[in-house]
C-alpha cells in the first residue's frame, strides 16, 4: 500500500531553508520515495491554504516512509526546514 507525504511550507528564512535543500535530495535518494509535485504557487480552489509551497511525495509503503523520515540522515537536516519555515505536513494512505 502506497503512502503520501504532503507538506504546506511558508519559508521565513531563505538562507536556512537553502541548507535543507542542499542535502534533502541526497538523503531522499536512499529511500523509495518519489516526488510527485513541488509547486511554489498552488491554486486554492476551496477553503484556506496559507502556505506558499506545496510538496507531494509518494512512498511504496509506510515502512519506506518511516525509514526515510525517521532516519538519522533526514533528522539531521529536518531541523533546517523546521527552523526556516512554517510547515504543515500530513501522511495519508493511497488507494492501490
Rosetta constraint file for C-alpha pairs under 8 A:
AtomPair CA 1 CA 60 HARMONIC 6.58 0.50
AtomPair CA 1 CA 61 HARMONIC 5.46 0.50
AtomPair CA 1 CA 62 HARMONIC 7.66 0.50
AtomPair CA 1 CA 93 HARMONIC 7.17 0.50
AtomPair CA 1 CA 94 HARMONIC 6.47 0.50
AtomPair CA 1 CA 95 HARMONIC 7.36 0.50
AtomPair CA 1 CA 96 HARMONIC 6.05 0.50
AtomPair CA 2 CA 58 HARMONIC 6.88 0.50
AtomPair CA 2 CA 59 HARMONIC 5.63 0.50
AtomPair CA 2 CA 60 HARMONIC 4.54 0.50
AtomPair CA 2 CA 61 HARMONIC 4.78 0.50
AtomPair CA 2 CA 62 HARMONIC 7.04 0.50
AtomPair CA 2 CA 93 HARMONIC 6.14 0.50
AtomPair CA 2 CA 94 HARMONIC 5.08 0.50
AtomPair CA 2 CA 95 HARMONIC 7.55 0.50
AtomPair CA 2 CA 96 HARMONIC 6.82 0.50
AtomPair CA 3 CA 58 HARMONIC 5.88 0.50
AtomPair CA 3 CA 59 HARMONIC 5.20 0.50
AtomPair CA 3 CA 60 HARMONIC 6.50 0.50
AtomPair CA 3 CA 61 HARMONIC 5.74 0.50
AtomPair CA 3 CA 62 HARMONIC 5.88 0.50
AtomPair CA 3 CA 65 HARMONIC 7.38 0.50
AtomPair CA 3 CA 91 HARMONIC 6.82 0.50
AtomPair CA 3 CA 92 HARMONIC 5.64 0.50
AtomPair CA 3 CA 93 HARMONIC 4.47 0.50
AtomPair CA 3 CA 94 HARMONIC 5.39 0.50
AtomPair CA 4 CA 56 HARMONIC 6.85 0.50
AtomPair CA 4 CA 57 HARMONIC 5.62 0.50
AtomPair CA 4 CA 58 HARMONIC 4.60 0.50
AtomPair CA 4 CA 59 HARMONIC 6.19 0.50
AtomPair CA 4 CA 91 HARMONIC 5.55 0.50
AtomPair CA 4 CA 92 HARMONIC 5.27 0.50
AtomPair CA 4 CA 93 HARMONIC 6.24 0.50
AtomPair CA 4 CA 94 HARMONIC 6.77 0.50
AtomPair CA 5 CA 56 HARMONIC 5.83 0.50
AtomPair CA 5 CA 57 HARMONIC 5.15 0.50
AtomPair CA 5 CA 58 HARMONIC 6.46 0.50
AtomPair CA 5 CA 59 HARMONIC 7.91 0.50
AtomPair CA 5 CA 89 HARMONIC 7.04 0.50
AtomPair CA 5 CA 90 HARMONIC 5.80 0.50
AtomPair CA 5 CA 91 HARMONIC 4.56 0.50
AtomPair CA 5 CA 92 HARMONIC 6.67 0.50
AtomPair CA 6 CA 54 HARMONIC 7.32 0.50
AtomPair CA 6 CA 55 HARMONIC 5.59 0.50
AtomPair CA 6 CA 56 HARMONIC 4.58 0.50
AtomPair CA 6 CA 57 HARMONIC 6.43 0.50
AtomPair CA 6 CA 89 HARMONIC 5.49 0.50
AtomPair CA 6 CA 90 HARMONIC 5.36 0.50
AtomPair CA 6 CA 91 HARMONIC 6.43 0.50
AtomPair CA 7 CA 53 HARMONIC 7.90 0.50
AtomPair CA 7 CA 54 HARMONIC 5.77 0.50
AtomPair CA 7 CA 55 HARMONIC 5.11 0.50
AtomPair CA 7 CA 56 HARMONIC 6.66 0.50
AtomPair CA 7 CA 87 HARMONIC 6.61 0.50
AtomPair CA 7 CA 88 HARMONIC 5.57 0.50
AtomPair CA 7 CA 89 HARMONIC 4.27 0.50
AtomPair CA 7 CA 90 HARMONIC 6.61 0.50
AtomPair CA 8 CA 50 HARMONIC 7.96 0.50
AtomPair CA 8 CA 51 HARMONIC 5.15 0.50
AtomPair CA 8 CA 52 HARMONIC 7.16 0.50
AtomPair CA 8 CA 53 HARMONIC 5.73 0.50
AtomPair CA 8 CA 54 HARMONIC 4.85 0.50
AtomPair CA 8 CA 55 HARMONIC 6.66 0.50
AtomPair CA 8 CA 87 HARMONIC 5.67 0.50
AtomPair CA 8 CA 88 HARMONIC 5.09 0.50
AtomPair CA 8 CA 89 HARMONIC 6.32 0.50
AtomPair CA 9 CA 51 HARMONIC 5.07 0.50
AtomPair CA 9 CA 52 HARMONIC 5.92 0.50
AtomPair CA 9 CA 53 HARMONIC 4.98 0.50
AtomPair CA 9 CA 54 HARMONIC 6.42 0.50
AtomPair CA 9 CA 85 HARMONIC 6.33 0.50
AtomPair CA 9 CA 86 HARMONIC 5.77 0.50
AtomPair CA 9 CA 87 HARMONIC 4.63 0.50
AtomPair CA 9 CA 88 HARMONIC 6.60 0.50
AtomPair CA 10 CA 50 HARMONIC 7.79 0.50
AtomPair CA 10 CA 51 HARMONIC 4.87 0.50
AtomPair CA 10 CA 52 HARMONIC 5.02 0.50
AtomPair CA 10 CA 53 HARMONIC 6.36 0.50
AtomPair CA 10 CA 85 HARMONIC 5.34 0.50
AtomPair CA 10 CA 86 HARMONIC 5.16 0.50
AtomPair CA 10 CA 87 HARMONIC 6.56 0.50
AtomPair CA 11 CA 17 HARMONIC 7.15 0.50
AtomPair CA 11 CA 52 HARMONIC 7.52 0.50
AtomPair CA 11 CA 84 HARMONIC 6.04 0.50
AtomPair CA 11 CA 85 HARMONIC 4.19 0.50
AtomPair CA 11 CA 86 HARMONIC 6.50 0.50
AtomPair CA 12 CA 84 HARMONIC 5.50 0.50
AtomPair CA 12 CA 85 HARMONIC 5.08 0.50
AtomPair CA 12 CA 86 HARMONIC 7.35 0.50
AtomPair CA 13 CA 17 HARMONIC 6.18 0.50
AtomPair CA 13 CA 84 HARMONIC 4.75 0.50
AtomPair CA 13 CA 85 HARMONIC 6.73 0.50
AtomPair CA 14 CA 18 HARMONIC 6.10 0.50
AtomPair CA 14 CA 84 HARMONIC 7.01 0.50
AtomPair CA 15 CA 19 HARMONIC 6.73 0.50
AtomPair CA 16 CA 20 HARMONIC 7.00 0.50
AtomPair CA 16 CA 80 HARMONIC 5.88 0.50
AtomPair CA 16 CA 81 HARMONIC 7.36 0.50
AtomPair CA 16 CA 83 HARMONIC 7.38 0.50
AtomPair CA 16 CA 84 HARMONIC 5.41 0.50
AtomPair CA 17 CA 21 HARMONIC 6.41 0.50
AtomPair CA 17 CA 80 HARMONIC 5.99 0.50
AtomPair CA 17 CA 81 HARMONIC 5.50 0.50
AtomPair CA 17 CA 83 HARMONIC 8.00 0.50
AtomPair CA 17 CA 84 HARMONIC 5.28 0.50
AtomPair CA 17 CA 85 HARMONIC 7.26 0.50
AtomPair CA 18 CA 22 HARMONIC 6.02 0.50
AtomPair CA 19 CA 23 HARMONIC 7.01 0.50
AtomPair CA 19 CA 77 HARMONIC 7.80 0.50
AtomPair CA 19 CA 80 HARMONIC 6.43 0.50
AtomPair CA 20 CA 24 HARMONIC 5.96 0.50
AtomPair CA 20 CA 77 HARMONIC 5.66 0.50
AtomPair CA 20 CA 78 HARMONIC 6.89 0.50
AtomPair CA 20 CA 80 HARMONIC 5.31 0.50
AtomPair CA 20 CA 81 HARMONIC 5.75 0.50
AtomPair CA 21 CA 25 HARMONIC 7.26 0.50
AtomPair CA 23 CA 27 HARMONIC 6.42 0.50
AtomPair CA 23 CA 77 HARMONIC 7.13 0.50
AtomPair CA 24 CA 28 HARMONIC 5.90 0.50
AtomPair CA 24 CA 74 HARMONIC 7.38 0.50
AtomPair CA 24 CA 77 HARMONIC 7.27 0.50
AtomPair CA 25 CA 29 HARMONIC 6.02 0.50
AtomPair CA 26 CA 30 HARMONIC 7.31 0.50
AtomPair CA 27 CA 31 HARMONIC 7.68 0.50
AtomPair CA 27 CA 73 HARMONIC 6.46 0.50
AtomPair CA 27 CA 74 HARMONIC 6.38 0.50
AtomPair CA 28 CA 32 HARMONIC 7.96 0.50
AtomPair CA 28 CA 33 HARMONIC 6.89 0.50
AtomPair CA 28 CA 68 HARMONIC 7.05 0.50
AtomPair CA 29 CA 33 HARMONIC 7.55 0.50
AtomPair CA 31 CA 64 HARMONIC 6.61 0.50
AtomPair CA 31 CA 67 HARMONIC 7.40 0.50
AtomPair CA 31 CA 68 HARMONIC 5.94 0.50
AtomPair CA 32 CA 59 HARMONIC 6.00 0.50
AtomPair CA 32 CA 60 HARMONIC 6.49 0.50
AtomPair CA 32 CA 64 HARMONIC 6.13 0.50
AtomPair CA 32 CA 65 HARMONIC 7.96 0.50
AtomPair CA 33 CA 57 HARMONIC 6.52 0.50
AtomPair CA 33 CA 58 HARMONIC 5.51 0.50
AtomPair CA 33 CA 59 HARMONIC 4.45 0.50
AtomPair CA 33 CA 60 HARMONIC 6.95 0.50
AtomPair CA 33 CA 64 HARMONIC 7.33 0.50
AtomPair CA 33 CA 65 HARMONIC 7.27 0.50
AtomPair CA 34 CA 57 HARMONIC 5.53 0.50
AtomPair CA 34 CA 58 HARMONIC 5.19 0.50
AtomPair CA 34 CA 59 HARMONIC 6.50 0.50
AtomPair CA 35 CA 55 HARMONIC 7.77 0.50
AtomPair CA 35 CA 56 HARMONIC 6.20 0.50
AtomPair CA 35 CA 57 HARMONIC 4.46 0.50
AtomPair CA 35 CA 58 HARMONIC 6.41 0.50
AtomPair CA 36 CA 55 HARMONIC 7.82 0.50
AtomPair CA 36 CA 56 HARMONIC 5.49 0.50
AtomPair CA 36 CA 57 HARMONIC 5.45 0.50
AtomPair CA 36 CA 58 HARMONIC 6.69 0.50
AtomPair CA 37 CA 54 HARMONIC 7.54 0.50
AtomPair CA 37 CA 55 HARMONIC 5.60 0.50
AtomPair CA 37 CA 56 HARMONIC 5.12 0.50
AtomPair CA 37 CA 57 HARMONIC 7.10 0.50
AtomPair CA 38 CA 53 HARMONIC 7.13 0.50
AtomPair CA 38 CA 54 HARMONIC 5.68 0.50
AtomPair CA 38 CA 55 HARMONIC 4.48 0.50
AtomPair CA 38 CA 56 HARMONIC 6.56 0.50
AtomPair CA 39 CA 53 HARMONIC 5.55 0.50
AtomPair CA 39 CA 54 HARMONIC 5.23 0.50
AtomPair CA 39 CA 55 HARMONIC 6.59 0.50
AtomPair CA 40 CA 52 HARMONIC 5.68 0.50
AtomPair CA 40 CA 53 HARMONIC 4.21 0.50
AtomPair CA 40 CA 54 HARMONIC 6.44 0.50
AtomPair CA 41 CA 52 HARMONIC 6.24 0.50
AtomPair CA 41 CA 53 HARMONIC 6.35 0.50
AtomPair CA 41 CA 54 HARMONIC 7.81 0.50
AtomPair CA 42 CA 52 HARMONIC 7.43 0.50
AtomPair CA 42 CA 53 HARMONIC 6.94 0.50
AtomPair CA 42 CA 54 HARMONIC 6.54 0.50
AtomPair CA 44 CA 48 HARMONIC 7.13 0.50
AtomPair CA 44 CA 49 HARMONIC 6.33 0.50
AtomPair CA 51 CA 87 HARMONIC 7.90 0.50
AtomPair CA 59 CA 64 HARMONIC 6.12 0.50
AtomPair CA 59 CA 65 HARMONIC 5.82 0.50
AtomPair CA 60 CA 64 HARMONIC 6.44 0.50
AtomPair CA 60 CA 65 HARMONIC 7.94 0.50
AtomPair CA 61 CA 65 HARMONIC 6.54 0.50
AtomPair CA 62 CA 66 HARMONIC 6.09 0.50
AtomPair CA 63 CA 67 HARMONIC 6.01 0.50
AtomPair CA 64 CA 68 HARMONIC 6.29 0.50
AtomPair CA 65 CA 69 HARMONIC 5.98 0.50
AtomPair CA 66 CA 70 HARMONIC 5.57 0.50
AtomPair CA 66 CA 71 HARMONIC 7.79 0.50
AtomPair CA 67 CA 71 HARMONIC 5.70 0.50
AtomPair CA 68 CA 74 HARMONIC 6.72 0.50
AtomPair CA 69 CA 74 HARMONIC 6.13 0.50
AtomPair CA 69 CA 75 HARMONIC 7.12 0.50
AtomPair CA 70 CA 74 HARMONIC 6.87 0.50
AtomPair CA 70 CA 75 HARMONIC 6.48 0.50
AtomPair CA 71 CA 75 HARMONIC 6.15 0.50
AtomPair CA 72 CA 76 HARMONIC 6.07 0.50
AtomPair CA 73 CA 77 HARMONIC 6.95 0.50
AtomPair CA 74 CA 78 HARMONIC 5.89 0.50
AtomPair CA 75 CA 79 HARMONIC 6.89 0.50
AtomPair CA 77 CA 81 HARMONIC 7.27 0.50
AtomPair CA 78 CA 82 HARMONIC 6.26 0.50
AtomPair CA 79 CA 83 HARMONIC 5.83 0.50
AtomPair CA 80 CA 84 HARMONIC 5.95 0.50
AtomPair CA 81 CA 85 HARMONIC 5.87 0.50
AtomPair CA 82 CA 86 HARMONIC 6.74 0.50
AtomPair CA 82 CA 87 HARMONIC 6.81 0.50
